[in-house]
Amino acid sequence: MKTRKLGSTNIEITPILMGTWQAGKRMWSGIDDNESINAIRAAVEGGITTIDTAEVYGEGHSERILAQALKDIRDKVVYATKVFANHLKYDQVISACETSLQNLSTDYIDLYQIHWPSGTWNSDIVPIKKP
């Protein structure tokens, strides 16, 4: 599968991404970790190299499953994970990112996103400002 640049970055993503919400198991029944790992591996073998997850998917379980699935080919895939709306204050973002790095068993995240805007899910309004 051909990749394309993400915006003006040097990150190359596939136009089709693999989502891993269900791998978190929360709110889903009958999800087997080995089946999730096999599905992630099958997606990568089929050419999808961009995998999306989030800290909130199973309270990090999805990130940990992703790490198990791709630990031997980490340098060949793009990890896109997200910080949740209730972790958007500066110290919370840093802490959430550190936890995601641990969950993903990696020292870098290719694309770190805001999962929901501040103010959603009864979270505080946190303005985005330049340091």
N, CA, C and O atoms as CSV, one atom per row, in Angstrom:
chain,resi,resn,atom,element,x,y,z
A,1,MET,N,N,0.850,-1.178,0.000
A,1,MET,CA,C,0.000,0.000,0.000
A,1,MET,C,C,0.890,1.234,0.000
A,1,MET,O,O,1.863,1.314,0.751
A,2,LYS,N,N,0.553,2.170,-0.832
A,2,LYS,CA,C,1.319,3.412,-0.877
A,2,LYS,C,C,1.064,4.219,0.388
A,2,LYS,O,O,-0.024,4.186,0.964
A,3,THR,N,N,2.090,4.940,0.800
A,3,THR,CA,C,1.943,5.836,1.942
A,3,THR,C,C,1.924,7.269,1.440
A,3,THR,O,O,2.252,7.547,0.286
A,4,ARG,N,N,1.540,8.157,2.317
A,4,ARG,CA,C,1.550,9.584,1.988
A,4,ARG,C,C,2.021,10.359,3.212
A,4,ARG,O,O,1.892,9.911,4.351
A,5,LYS,N,N,2.566,11.531,2.938
A,5,LYS,CA,C,3.045,12.378,4.039
A,5,LYS,C,C,1.873,12.892,4.856
A,5,LYS,O,O,0.825,13.249,4.318
A,6,LEU,N,N,2.071,12.921,6.154
A,6,LEU,CA,C,1.084,13.495,7.055
A,6,LEU,C,C,1.351,14.989,7.151
A,6,LEU,O,O,2.297,15.422,7.809
A,7,GLY,N,N,0.514,15.765,6.494
A,7,GLY,CA,C,0.679,17.223,6.508
A,7,GLY,C,C,2.052,17.627,6.022
A,7,GLY,O,O,2.514,17.159,4.982
A,8,SER,N,N,2.703,18.494,6.771
A,8,SER,CA,C,4.037,18.967,6.396
A,8,SER,C,C,5.134,18.230,7.157
A,8,SER,O,O,6.278,18.684,7.187
A,9,THR,N,N,4.794,17.095,7.775
A,9,THR,CA,C,5.777,16.312,8.534
A,9,THR,C,C,6.484,15.333,7.615
A,9,THR,O,O,6.170,15.239,6.428
A,10,ASN,N,N,7.430,14.614,8.168
A,10,ASN,CA,C,8.090,13.531,7.448
A,10,ASN,C,C,7.479,12.180,7.784
A,10,ASN,O,O,8.027,11.143,7.412
A,11,ILE,N,N,6.354,12.180,8.480
A,11,ILE,CA,C,5.687,10.944,8.855
A,11,ILE,C,C,4.917,10.427,7.642
A,11,ILE,O,O,4.122,11.150,7.041
A,12,GLU,N,N,5.162,9.172,7.295
A,12,GLU,CA,C,4.482,8.519,6.182
A,12,GLU,C,C,3.392,7.621,6.747
A,12,GLU,O,O,3.679,6.699,7.510
A,13,ILE,N,N,2.140,7.887,6.376
A,13,ILE,CA,C,1.020,7.079,6.854
A,13,ILE,C,C,0.330,6.381,5.694
A,13,ILE,O,O,0.399,6.833,4.551
A,14,THR,N,N,-0.329,5.287,5.999
A,14,THR,CA,C,-1.131,4.615,4.986
A,14,THR,C,C,-2.491,5.303,4.937
A,14,THR,O,O,-2.960,5.807,5.957
A,15,PRO,N,N,-3.132,5.333,3.768
A,15,PRO,CA,C,-4.437,5.996,3.671
A,15,PRO,C,C,-5.529,5.249,4.432
A,15,PRO,O,O,-6.570,5.826,4.746
A,16,ILE,N,N,-5.300,3.983,4.727
A,16,ILE,CA,C,-6.210,3.199,5.561
A,16,ILE,C,C,-5.477,2.893,6.855
A,16,ILE,O,O,-4.354,2.388,6.842
A,17,LEU,N,N,-6.124,3.203,7.976
A,17,LEU,CA,C,-5.528,2.947,9.286
A,17,LEU,C,C,-6.242,1.789,9.958
A,17,LEU,O,O,-7.396,1.492,9.649
A,18,MET,N,N,-5.551,1.142,10.872
A,18,MET,CA,C,-6.163,0.087,11.692
A,18,MET,C,C,-6.546,0.719,13.020
A,18,MET,O,O,-5.686,1.248,13.723
A,19,GLY,N,N,-7.819,0.671,13.371
A,19,GLY,CA,C,-8.280,1.167,14.659
A,19,GLY,C,C,-8.300,0.041,15.677
A,19,GLY,O,O,-8.529,-1.115,15.323
A,20,THR,N,N,-8.060,0.375,16.944
A,20,THR,CA,C,-7.937,-0.669,17.968
A,20,THR,C,C,-8.838,-0.440,19.180
A,20,THR,O,O,-8.532,-0.905,20.278
A,21,TRP,N,N,-9.937,0.268,18.988
A,21,TRP,CA,C,-10.842,0.514,20.107
A,21,TRP,C,C,-11.298,-0.808,20.730
A,21,TRP,O,O,-11.267,-0.963,21.950
A,22,GLN,N,N,-11.714,-1.748,19.902
A,22,GLN,CA,C,-12.221,-3.009,20.411
A,22,GLN,C,C,-11.158,-3.801,21.159
A,22,GLN,O,O,-11.489,-4.543,22.083
A,23,ALA,N,N,-9.906,-3.666,20.790
A,23,ALA,CA,C,-8.828,-4.394,21.472
A,23,ALA,C,C,-8.724,-3.984,22.940
A,23,ALA,O,O,-8.153,-4.715,23.750
A,24,GLY,N,N,-9.269,-2.827,23.282
A,24,GLY,CA,C,-9.278,-2.387,24.671
A,24,GLY,C,C,-10.234,-3.191,25.531
A,24,GLY,O,O,-10.133,-3.168,26.758
A,25,LYS,N,N,-11.152,-3.895,24.910
A,25,LYS,CA,C,-12.109,-4.805,25.529
A,25,LYS,C,C,-13.213,-4.123,26.332
A,25,LYS,O,O,-14.269,-4.719,26.543
A,26,ARG,N,N,-13.000,-2.917,26.773
A,26,ARG,CA,C,-14.006,-2.234,27.558
A,26,ARG,C,C,-15.204,-1.926,26.665
A,26,ARG,O,O,-15.045,-1.400,25.563
A,27,MET,N,N,-16.383,-2.250,27.135
A,27,MET,CA,C,-17.637,-2.042,26.412
A,27,MET,C,C,-17.804,-3.023,25.247
A,27,MET,O,O,-18.734,-2.876,24.455
A,28,TRP,N,N,-16.938,-4.002,25.132
A,28,TRP,CA,C,-17.042,-5.002,24.083
A,28,TRP,C,C,-17.042,-6.377,24.753
A,28,TRP,O,O,-16.360,-6.571,25.759
A,29,SER,N,N,-17.783,-7.311,24.218
A,29,SER,CA,C,-17.772,-8.652,24.785
A,29,SER,C,C,-17.156,-9.619,23.783
A,29,SER,O,O,-17.221,-9.407,22.573
A,30,GLY,N,N,-16.565,-10.667,24.301
A,30,GLY,CA,C,-16.012,-11.705,23.451
A,30,GLY,C,C,-14.726,-11.341,22.745
A,30,GLY,O,O,-14.348,-11.997,21.774
A,31,ILE,N,N,-14.047,-10.310,23.210
A,31,ILE,CA,C,-12.785,-9.906,22.579
A,31,ILE,C,C,-11.653,-10.714,23.205
A,31,ILE,O,O,-11.463,-10.695,24.421
A,32,ASP,N,N,-10.917,-11.412,22.377
A,32,ASP,CA,C,-9.794,-12.232,22.811
A,32,ASP,C,C,-8.489,-11.520,22.430
A,32,ASP,O,O,-8.318,-11.113,21.281
A,33,ASP,N,N,-7.582,-11.371,23.381
A,33,ASP,CA,C,-6.329,-10.653,23.113
A,33,ASP,C,C,-5.554,-11.270,21.954
A,33,ASP,O,O,-5.015,-10.543,21.119
A,34,ASN,N,N,-5.490,-12.581,21.889
A,34,ASN,CA,C,-4.745,-13.217,20.799
A,34,ASN,C,C,-5.377,-12.935,19.444
A,34,ASN,O,O,-4.670,-12.769,18.450
A,35,GLU,N,N,-6.708,-12.881,19.399
A,35,GLU,CA,C,-7.376,-12.539,18.140
A,35,GLU,C,C,-7.097,-11.087,17.758
A,35,GLU,O,O,-6.929,-10.776,16.579
A,36,SER,N,N,-7.048,-10.197,18.753
A,36,SER,CA,C,-6.711,-8.796,18.462
A,36,SER,C,C,-5.291,-8.689,17.928
A,36,SER,O,O,-5.041,-7.972,16.959
A,37,ILE,N,N,-4.369,-9.395,18.552
A,37,ILE,CA,C,-2.972,-9.393,18.099
A,37,ILE,C,C,-2.888,-9.926,16.673
A,37,ILE,O,O,-2.202,-9.346,15.831
A,38,ASN,N,N,-3.580,-11.023,16.402
A,38,ASN,CA,C,-3.568,-11.596,15.048
A,38,ASN,C,C,-4.175,-10.641,14.025
A,38,ASN,O,O,-3.690,-10.548,12.898
A,39,ALA,N,N,-5.231,-9.933,14.412
A,39,ALA,CA,C,-5.864,-8.975,13.488
A,39,ALA,C,C,-4.919,-7.815,13.176
A,39,ALA,O,O,-4.833,-7.375,12.029
A,40,ILE,N,N,-4.215,-7.322,14.187
A,40,ILE,CA,C,-3.256,-6.228,13.980
A,40,ILE,C,C,-2.136,-6.699,13.064
A,40,ILE,O,O,-1.749,-5.985,12.138
A,41,ARG,N,N,-1.617,-7.887,13.313
A,41,ARG,CA,C,-0.549,-8.430,12.467
A,41,ARG,C,C,-1.042,-8.624,11.027
A,41,ARG,O,O,-0.316,-8.330,10.078
A,42,ALA,N,N,-2.263,-9.116,10.867
A,42,ALA,CA,C,-2.820,-9.319,9.524
A,42,ALA,C,C,-2.959,-7.989,8.790
A,42,ALA,O,O,-2.696,-7.911,7.590
A,43,ALA,N,N,-3.370,-6.949,9.501
A,43,ALA,CA,C,-3.491,-5.622,8.883
A,43,ALA,C,C,-2.133,-5.147,8.375
A,43,ALA,O,O,-2.021,-4.643,7.257
A,44,VAL,N,N,-1.101,-5.312,9.207
A,44,VAL,CA,C,0.244,-4.882,8.805
A,44,VAL,C,C,0.745,-5.730,7.636
A,44,VAL,O,O,1.331,-5.207,6.688
A,45,GLU,N,N,0.514,-7.017,7.707
A,45,GLU,CA,C,0.932,-7.884,6.599
A,45,GLU,C,C,0.181,-7.539,5.308
A,45,GLU,O,O,0.684,-7.779,4.210
A,46,GLY,N,N,-1.019,-6.978,5.445
A,46,GLY,CA,C,-1.797,-6.541,4.290
A,46,GLY,C,C,-1.428,-5.153,3.793
A,46,GLY,O,O,-2.009,-4.666,2.823
A,47,GLY,N,N,-0.462,-4.509,4.454
A,47,GLY,CA,C,0.031,-3.216,3.984
A,47,GLY,C,C,-0.343,-2.016,4.831
A,47,GLY,O,O,0.132,-0.912,4.564
A,48,ILE,N,N,-1.175,-2.196,5.838
A,48,ILE,CA,C,-1.541,-1.081,6.719
A,48,ILE,C,C,-0.426,-0.912,7.742
A,48,ILE,O,O,-0.154,-1.817,8.530
A,49,THR,N,N,0.207,0.234,7.725
A,49,THR,CA,C,1.320,0.465,8.658
A,49,THR,C,C,1.008,1.540,9.693
A,49,THR,O,O,1.859,1.857,10.525
A,50,THR,N,N,-0.187,2.099,9.656
A,50,THR,CA,C,-0.574,3.137,10.601
A,50,THR,C,C,-1.662,2.564,11.504
A,50,THR,O,O,-2.739,2.188,11.042
A,51,ILE,N,N,-1.359,2.506,12.804
A,51,ILE,CA,C,-2.273,1.892,13.766
A,51,ILE,C,C,-2.709,2.954,14.765
A,51,ILE,O,O,-1.879,3.640,15.361
A,52,ASP,N,N,-4.031,3.083,14.942
A,52,ASP,CA,C,-4.610,4.086,15.829
A,52,ASP,C,C,-5.083,3.433,17.121
A,52,ASP,O,O,-5.700,2.368,17.107
A,53,THR,N,N,-4.782,4.090,18.236
A,53,THR,CA,C,-5.209,3.628,19.547
A,53,THR,C,C,-5.427,4.851,20.432
A,53,THR,O,O,-5.386,5.984,19.952
A,54,ALA,N,N,-5.657,4.625,21.714
A,54,ALA,CA,C,-5.853,5.745,22.644
A,54,ALA,C,C,-5.666,5.260,24.071
A,54,ALA,O,O,-5.883,4.090,24.386
A,55,GLU,N,N,-5.261,6.185,24.923
A,55,GLU,CA,C,-5.081,5.849,26.333
A,55,GLU,C,C,-6.361,5.350,26.971
A,55,GLU,O,O,-6.312,4.540,27.896
A,56,VAL,N,N,-7.495,5.810,26.502
A,56,VAL,CA,C,-8.782,5.490,27.118
A,56,VAL,C,C,-9.346,4.139,26.654
A,56,VAL,O,O,-10.275,3.624,27.277
A,57,TYR,N,N,-8.820,3.568,25.601
A,57,TYR,CA,C,-9.326,2.281,25.126
A,57,TYR,C,C,-8.919,1.192,26.114
A,57,TYR,O,O,-7.782,0.719,26.116
A,58,GLY,N,N,-9.874,0.811,26.947
A,58,GLY,CA,C,-9.594,-0.202,27.956
A,58,GLY,C,C,-8.576,0.245,28.983
A,58,GLY,O,O,-7.831,-0.569,29.529
A,59,GLU,N,N,-8.546,1.559,29.247
A,59,GLU,CA,C,-7.584,2.139,30.204
A,59,GLU,C,C,-6.152,1.704,29.869
A,59,GLU,O,O,-5.387,1.312,30.751
A,60,GLY,N,N,-5.809,1.780,28.587
A,60,GLY,CA,C,-4.455,1.465,28.134
A,60,GLY,C,C,-4.282,0.047,27.618
A,60,GLY,O,O,-3.233,-0.289,27.070
A,61,HIS,N,N,-5.297,-0.786,27.787
A,61,HIS,CA,C,-5.174,-2.187,27.357
A,61,HIS,C,C,-4.926,-2.284,25.848
A,61,HIS,O,O,-4.113,-3.095,25.404
A,62,SER,N,N,-5.610,-1.479,25.079
A,62,SER,CA,C,-5.422,-1.489,23.630
A,62,SER,C,C,-3.980,-1.131,23.260
A,62,SER,O,O,-3.392,-1.748,22.371
A,63,GLU,N,N,-3.417,-0.138,23.939
A,63,GLU,CA,C,-2.019,0.233,23.681
A,63,GLU,C,C,-1.088,-0.937,24.014
A,63,GLU,O,O,-0.139,-1.207,23.278
A,64,ARG,N,N,-1.361,-1.623,25.113
A,64,ARG,CA,C,-0.515,-2.758,25.500
A,64,ARG,C,C,-0.633,-3.914,24.498
A,64,ARG,O,O,0.360,-4.583,24.209
A,65,ILE,N,N,-1.835,-4.151,23.971
A,65,ILE,CA,C,-2.026,-5.188,22.957
A,65,ILE,C,C,-1.279,-4.815,21.676
A,65,ILE,O,O,-0.645,-5.665,21.050
A,66,LEU,N,N,-1.356,-3.562,21.298
A,66,LEU,CA,C,-0.624,-3.079,20.119
A,66,LEU,C,C,0.875,-3.325,20.285
A,66,LEU,O,O,1.540,-3.785,19.358
A,67,ALA,N,N,1.398,-3.019,21.463
A,67,ALA,CA,C,2.822,-3.238,21.731
A,67,ALA,C,C,3.180,-4.723,21.593
A,67,ALA,O,O,4.209,-5.066,21.010
A,68,GLN,N,N,2.340,-5.584,22.123
A,68,GLN,CA,C,2.598,-7.026,22.002
A,68,GLN,C,C,2.588,-7.460,20.546
A,68,GLN,O,O,3.424,-8.257,20.120
A,69,ALA,N,N,1.646,-6.936,19.794
A,69,ALA,CA,C,1.485,-7.353,18.400
A,69,ALA,C,C,2.653,-6.931,17.518
A,69,ALA,O,O,3.034,-7.658,16.600
A,70,LEU,N,N,3.220,-5.765,17.792
A,70,LEU,CA,C,4.177,-5.184,16.843
A,70,LEU,C,C,5.568,-4.916,17.408
A,70,LEU,O,O,6.361,-4.212,16.782
A,71,LYS,N,N,5.875,-5.460,18.572
A,71,LYS,CA,C,7.158,-5.160,19.212
A,71,LYS,C,C,8.360,-5.486,18.326
A,71,LYS,O,O,9.384,-4.806,18.400
A,72,ASP,N,N,8.247,-6.506,17.501
A,72,ASP,CA,C,9.387,-6.901,16.670
A,72,ASP,C,C,9.523,-6.076,15.388
A,72,ASP,O,O,10.530,-6.179,14.687
A,73,ILE,N,N,8.509,-5.257,15.081
A,73,ILE,CA,C,8.574,-4.433,13.860
A,73,ILE,C,C,8.207,-2.975,14.154
A,73,ILE,O,O,7.714,-2.267,13.276
A,74,ARG,N,N,8.447,-2.534,15.378
A,74,ARG,CA,C,8.074,-1.181,15.794
A,74,ARG,C,C,8.569,-0.129,14.812
A,74,ARG,O,O,7.848,0.829,14.532
A,75,ASP,N,N,9.757,-0.278,14.291
A,75,ASP,CA,C,10.345,0.732,13.408
A,75,ASP,C,C,9.693,0.767,12.021
A,75,ASP,O,O,10.004,1.648,11.220
A,76,LYS,N,N,8.808,-0.162,11.731
A,76,LYS,CA,C,8.159,-0.220,10.419
A,76,LYS,C,C,6.704,0.240,10.446
A,76,LYS,O,O,6.029,0.230,9.416
A,77,VAL,N,N,6.217,0.644,11.626
A,77,VAL,CA,C,4.817,1.044,11.763
A,77,VAL,C,C,4.718,2.433,12.397
A,77,VAL,O,O,5.642,2.907,13.058
A,78,VAL,N,N,3.581,3.059,12.174
A,78,VAL,CA,C,3.305,4.383,12.739
A,78,VAL,C,C,2.269,4.205,13.845
A,78,VAL,O,O,1.163,3.718,13.609
A,79,TYR,N,N,2.647,4.609,15.050
A,79,TYR,CA,C,1.719,4.577,16.177
A,79,TYR,C,C,1.048,5.939,16.293
A,79,TYR,O,O,1.707,6.968,16.437
A,80,ALA,N,N,-0.272,5.918,16.226
A,80,ALA,CA,C,-1.071,7.118,16.442
A,80,ALA,C,C,-1.919,6.849,17.681
A,80,ALA,O,O,-2.808,5.999,17.651
A,81,THR,N,N,-1.651,7.565,18.762
A,81,THR,CA,C,-2.452,7.401,19.968
A,81,THR,C,C,-2.983,8.751,20.403
A,81,THR,O,O,-2.601,9.794,19.873
A,82,LYS,N,N,-3.871,8.705,21.378
A,82,LYS,CA,C,-4.591,9.931,21.725
A,82,LYS,C,C,-4.649,10.134,23.238
A,82,LYS,O,O,-4.721,9.185,24.019
A,83,VAL,N,N,-4.615,11.414,23.617
A,83,VAL,CA,C,-4.837,11.819,25.003
A,83,VAL,C,C,-6.313,12.197,25.120
A,83,VAL,O,O,-6.872,12.825,24.221
A,84,PHE,N,N,-6.940,11.811,26.238
A,84,PHE,CA,C,-8.371,12.040,26.394
A,84,PHE,C,C,-8.653,13.467,26.874
A,84,PHE,O,O,-7.759,14.154,27.369
A,85,ALA,N,N,-9.893,13.894,26.721
A,85,ALA,CA,C,-10.312,15.270,27.038
A,85,ALA,C,C,-10.077,15.657,28.494
A,85,ALA,O,O,-9.889,16.837,28.791
A,86,ASN,N,N,-10.084,14.695,29.400
A,86,ASN,CA,C,-9.885,15.030,30.814
A,86,ASN,C,C,-8.415,15.050,31.223
A,86,ASN,O,O,-8.104,15.139,32.411
A,87,HIS,N,N,-7.511,14.969,30.250
A,87,HIS,CA,C,-6.068,15.017,30.525
A,87,HIS,C,C,-5.374,16.103,29.708
A,87,HIS,O,O,-4.239,15.910,29.275
A,88,LEU,N,N,-6.030,17.238,29.491
A,88,LEU,CA,C,-5.471,18.244,28.584
A,88,LEU,C,C,-4.704,19.369,29.262
A,88,LEU,O,O,-4.142,20.224,28.577
A,89,LYS,N,N,-4.666,19.389,30.588
A,89,LYS,CA,C,-3.793,20.359,31.261
A,89,LYS,C,C,-2.357,19.890,31.079
A,89,LYS,O,O,-2.099,18.695,30.935
A,90,TYR,N,N,-1.429,20.831,31.085
A,90,TYR,CA,C,-0.034,20.549,30.735
A,90,TYR,C,C,0.524,19.307,31.442
A,90,TYR,O,O,0.987,18.376,30.783
A,91,ASP,N,N,0.481,19.292,32.765
A,91,ASP,CA,C,1.045,18.167,33.516
A,91,ASP,C,C,0.314,16.864,33.221
A,91,ASP,O,O,0.922,15.794,33.227
A,92,GLN,N,N,-0.991,16.950,32.961
A,92,GLN,CA,C,-1.771,15.758,32.647
A,92,GLN,C,C,-1.377,15.184,31.284
A,92,GLN,O,O,-1.299,13.966,31.118
A,93,VAL,N,N,-1.132,16.059,30.316
A,93,VAL,CA,C,-0.714,15.602,28.990
A,93,VAL,C,C,0.626,14.874,29.095
A,93,VAL,O,O,0.808,13.802,28.516
A,94,ILE,N,N,1.555,15.467,29.837
A,94,ILE,CA,C,2.877,14.846,30.000
A,94,ILE,C,C,2.735,13.481,30.658
A,94,ILE,O,O,3.328,12.504,30.202
A,95,SER,N,N,1.956,13.414,31.720
A,95,SER,CA,C,1.752,12.146,32.429
A,95,SER,C,C,1.065,11.112,31.540
A,95,SER,O,O,1.477,9.952,31.504
A,96,ALA,N,N,0.024,11.524,30.826
A,96,ALA,CA,C,-0.690,10.610,29.932
A,96,ALA,C,C,0.234,10.103,28.831
A,96,ALA,O,O,0.190,8.927,28.469
A,97,CYS,N,N,1.061,10.984,28.304
A,97,CYS,CA,C,2.004,10.589,27.254
A,97,CYS,C,C,3.017,9.581,27.793
A,97,CYS,O,O,3.319,8.590,27.128
A,98,GLU,N,N,3.533,9.827,28.976
A,98,GLU,CA,C,4.492,8.892,29.578
A,98,GLU,C,C,3.857,7.523,29.795
A,98,GLU,O,O,4.492,6.494,29.564
A,99,THR,N,N,2.608,7.515,30.239
A,99,THR,CA,C,1.898,6.245,30.430
A,99,THR,C,C,1.693,5.537,29.093
A,99,THR,O,O,1.873,4.323,28.997
A,100,SER,N,N,1.319,6.288,28.067
A,100,SER,CA,C,1.141,5.687,26.744
A,100,SER,C,C,2.454,5.120,26.216
A,100,SER,O,O,2.470,4.045,25.617
A,101,LEU,N,N,3.546,5.830,26.431
A,101,LEU,CA,C,4.856,5.315,26.014
A,101,LEU,C,C,5.159,3.985,26.698
A,101,LEU,O,O,5.662,3.056,26.066
A,102,GLN,N,N,4.854,3.897,27.986
A,102,GLN,CA,C,5.055,2.634,28.707
A,102,GLN,C,C,4.139,1.549,28.165
A,102,GLN,O,O,4.577,0.428,27.908
A,103,ASN,N,N,2.859,1.887,27.991
A,103,ASN,CA,C,1.907,0.908,27.468
A,103,ASN,C,C,2.328,0.390,26.094
A,103,ASN,O,O,2.206,-0.800,25.805
A,104,LEU,N,N,2.818,1.284,25.264
A,104,LEU,CA,C,3.215,0.936,23.902
A,104,LEU,C,C,4.612,0.312,23.825
A,104,LEU,O,O,5.042,-0.128,22.759
A,105,SER,N,N,5.309,0.276,24.947
A,105,SER,CA,C,6.678,-0.269,25.007
A,105,SER,C,C,7.579,0.359,23.956
A,105,SER,O,O,8.282,-0.331,23.219
A,106,THR,N,N,7.540,1.687,23.906
A,106,THR,CA,C,8.331,2.417,22.919
A,106,THR,C,C,8.851,3.701,23.545
A,106,THR,O,O,8.382,4.123,24.602
A,107,ASP,N,N,9.809,4.311,22.893
A,107,ASP,CA,C,10.337,5.580,23.394
A,107,ASP,C,C,9.883,6.761,22.538
A,107,ASP,O,O,10.346,7.885,22.734
A,108,TYR,N,N,8.972,6.505,21.583
A,108,TYR,CA,C,8.407,7.597,20.792
A,108,TYR,C,C,7.021,7.231,20.286
A,108,TYR,O,O,6.705,6.063,20.057
A,109,ILE,N,N,6.212,8.254,20.119
A,109,ILE,CA,C,4.888,8.129,19.520
A,109,ILE,C,C,4.925,8.943,18.236
A,109,ILE,O,O,5.309,10.113,18.253
A,110,ASP,N,N,4.537,8.348,17.149
A,110,ASP,CA,C,4.624,9.035,15.867
A,110,ASP,C,C,3.619,10.173,15.745
A,110,ASP,O,O,3.954,11.254,15.258
A,111,LEU,N,N,2.387,9.931,16.187
A,111,LEU,CA,C,1.342,10.948,16.106
A,111,LEU,C,C,0.549,10.920,17.406
A,111,LEU,O,O,-0.112,9.931,17.719
A,112,TYR,N,N,0.621,12.015,18.162
A,112,TYR,CA,C,-0.085,12.121,19.440
A,112,TYR,C,C,-1.201,13.136,19.243
A,112,TYR,O,O,-0.948,14.289,18.893
A,113,GLN,N,N,-2.436,12.703,19.471
A,113,GLN,CA,C,-3.594,13.513,19.144
A,113,GLN,C,C,-4.455,13.783,20.369
A,113,GLN,O,O,-4.361,13.078,21.373
A,114,ILE,N,N,-5.285,14.796,20.280
A,114,ILE,CA,C,-6.308,15.049,21.296
A,114,ILE,C,C,-7.535,14.247,20.868
A,114,ILE,O,O,-8.059,14.430,19.770
A,115,HIS,N,N,-7.981,13.363,21.748
A,115,HIS,CA,C,-9.078,12.462,21.413
A,115,HIS,C,C,-10.411,13.202,21.284
A,115,HIS,O,O,-11.135,13.019,20.306
A,116,TRP,N,N,-10.719,14.008,22.238
A,116,TRP,CA,C,-11.930,14.831,22.221
A,116,TRP,C,C,-11.528,16.239,22.654
A,116,TRP,O,O,-10.640,16.390,23.493
A,117,PRO,N,N,-12.154,17.261,22.106
A,117,PRO,CA,C,-11.815,18.633,22.509
A,117,PRO,C,C,-12.093,18.862,23.990
A,117,PRO,O,O,-12.952,18.209,24.582
A,118,SER,N,N,-11.357,19.795,24.573
A,118,SER,CA,C,-11.624,20.125,25.972
A,118,SER,C,C,-13.061,20.610,26.105
A,118,SER,O,O,-13.605,21.256,25.209
A,119,GLY,N,N,-13.655,20.285,27.237
A,119,GLY,CA,C,-15.043,20.637,27.473
A,119,GLY,C,C,-16.004,19.497,27.179
A,119,GLY,O,O,-17.137,19.503,27.658
A,120,THR,N,N,-15.560,18.511,26.391
A,120,THR,CA,C,-16.427,17.368,26.137
A,120,THR,C,C,-16.323,16.385,27.295
A,120,THR,O,O,-15.339,16.379,28.034
A,121,TRP,N,N,-17.347,15.558,27.441
A,121,TRP,CA,C,-17.388,14.557,28.507
A,121,TRP,C,C,-17.242,15.201,29.886
A,121,TRP,O,O,-16.641,14.619,30.789
A,122,ASN,N,N,-17.794,16.403,30.043
A,122,ASN,CA,C,-17.748,17.150,31.314
A,122,ASN,C,C,-16.328,17.485,31.755
A,122,ASN,O,O,-16.073,17.642,32.949
A,123,SER,N,N,-15.412,17.594,30.816
A,123,SER,CA,C,-14.035,17.946,31.165
A,123,SER,C,C,-13.878,19.462,31.211
A,123,SER,O,O,-14.704,20.207,30.682
A,124,ASP,N,N,-12.804,19.897,31.852
A,124,ASP,CA,C,-12.511,21.325,31.947
A,124,ASP,C,C,-12.192,21.883,30.558
A,124,ASP,O,O,-11.693,21.166,29.691
A,125,ILE,N,N,-12.484,23.156,30.360
A,125,ILE,CA,C,-12.062,23.864,29.156
A,125,ILE,C,C,-10.590,24.235,29.355
A,125,ILE,O,O,-10.242,24.954,30.291
A,126,VAL,N,N,-9.748,23.743,28.480
A,126,VAL,CA,C,-8.315,24.011,28.568
A,126,VAL,C,C,-7.903,24.672,27.267
A,126,VAL,O,O,-7.881,24.021,26.222
A,127,PRO,N,N,-7.572,25.966,27.313
A,127,PRO,CA,C,-7.167,26.631,26.068
A,127,PRO,C,C,-5.823,26.116,25.570
A,127,PRO,O,O,-4.928,25.812,26.358
A,128,ILE,N,N,-5.699,26.024,24.266
A,128,ILE,CA,C,-4.410,25.678,23.666
A,128,ILE,C,C,-3.668,26.978,23.444
A,128,ILE,O,O,-4.184,27.898,22.809
A,129,LYS,N,N,-2.458,27.052,23.968
A,129,LYS,CA,C,-1.670,28.280,23.787
A,129,LYS,C,C,-0.216,27.894,23.555
A,129,LYS,O,O,0.232,26.819,23.954
A,130,LYS,N,N,0.489,28.770,22.920
A,130,LYS,CA,C,1.917,28.563,22.674
A,130,LYS,C,C,2.678,28.772,23.975
A,130,LYS,O,O,2.323,29.635,24.778
A,131,PRO,N,N,3.732,27.974,24.182
A,131,PRO,CA,C,4.537,28.141,25.421
A,131,PRO,C,C,5.287,29.453,25.447
A,131,PRO,O,O,6.000,29.737,26.409
